[in-house]
Each structure stands twice: as C-alpha cells, then as structure tokens.
Amino acid sequence: MRELARAIRPGGVFALTLEPRRFIDFIRDVPEKSDHAWYNLLKMHQPRVPEFYQDFDADKLIFMPTNVGHEQDYGDAVVPMPFIETHWQPWFGVVSYLDDPERFWQAVLVVKRTSAAI
C-alpha cells in the first residue's frame, strides 16, 4: 500500500475489486469434478474453509495461492473491510464499499489518498 500511496497524489481516488466473505462459500461449494482449472485450484483450499471463516471474522486477510509456479505472489485473497481500514491507514480512506452479488461478482472498493506522509 505504501507504493500505491507514493504513486497517487493526495486527494486521488482509485477503485478496486476484492473478494468478500461470500467467496469462502464459493470455495466450499466448488464441485467435486470440474473442467475449469481455477475451480480445481480453489478446491485444493476446501479443507481450510473453516479456518478461512474464522480468520475473516477476526479481520484477517486470507490468501490462497491459485497459480501454479507463482504461489508466493499470485493467488486469490478474501479481504475483510476492517483489515482495509486498519492496514491502509493513514494513506487511504474508504470512500465507498459495495458488495452486491446481484450487480458484481466481487466487492467494489473506492478509496481516496489522504495527505499523510509516506
């Protein structure tokens, strides 16, 4: 977040998408057999679903490697809002957060760069 804060001027706004808590339900419900490679990678994380619910409810970021060969730096993350509010301060403030599965697969987050020093 420091690098994003460095690159965005104070007052600058940016939007991103992130996986909300309901993504854990999706992982839990991935079918046994699938022709979809990503589903099969997510399925590997099914045994950890109870841990994921606990971590999310404890405001912890959940990271799941889902790209063979790039496990350390690429995957899927489920991010609770209190994590954003705690760890992105003082560089960003939340402008809006929309988690509407009728409109978007992921949650949409808009943040604004504060004037705090980097």
Residue pairs with C-beta under 8 A, 6 or more apart in sequence:
1 87
1 88
1 91
1 92
2 91
2 118
4 14
4 91
4 92
5 91
5 92
5 113
5 116
5 118
6 118
8 14
8 113
9 113
10 113
10 114
10 115
11 112
11 113
11 115
12 112
12 113
13 95
13 110
13 111
13 112
13 113
14 110
14 111
14 113
15 108
15 109
15 110
15 111
16 108
16 109
16 111
17 104
17 106
17 107
17 108
17 109
18 77
18 78
18 79
18 106
18 107
18 109
19 76
19 77
19 78
19 79
19 106
19 107
20 78
20 79
20 99
20 106
20 107
21 53
21 56
21 78
21 80
22 99
22 101
23 76
23 78
23 106
24 49
24 52
24 53
24 56
24 62
24 78
26 42
27 42
27 43
27 45
27 46
27 49
27 52
27 64
28 46
28 49
30 39
30 42
30 43
30 46
31 39
32 43
34 40
34 43
38 66
41 66
41 67
41 68
42 64
42 66
42 76
45 52
45 64
48 64
52 62
52 78
55 61
55 62
56 62
56 78
56 80
57 80
59 80
59 82
59 83
59 86
60 80
60 83
61 77
61 78
61 79
61 80
61 83
62 77
62 78
62 79
63 75
63 76
63 77
64 75
64 76
64 77
65 71
65 72
65 74
65 75
66 74
66 75
66 76
67 74
67 75
81 94
81 97
84 94
84 109
84 111
85 94
88 111
90 114
90 116
91 113
91 114
91 116
91 118
92 111
92 112
92 113
92 114
93 111
93 112
93 114
94 109
94 110
94 111
95 110
95 111
95 112
96 108
96 109
96 110
97 107
97 108
97 109
97 110
98 104
98 107
98 108
98 109
99 107
99 108
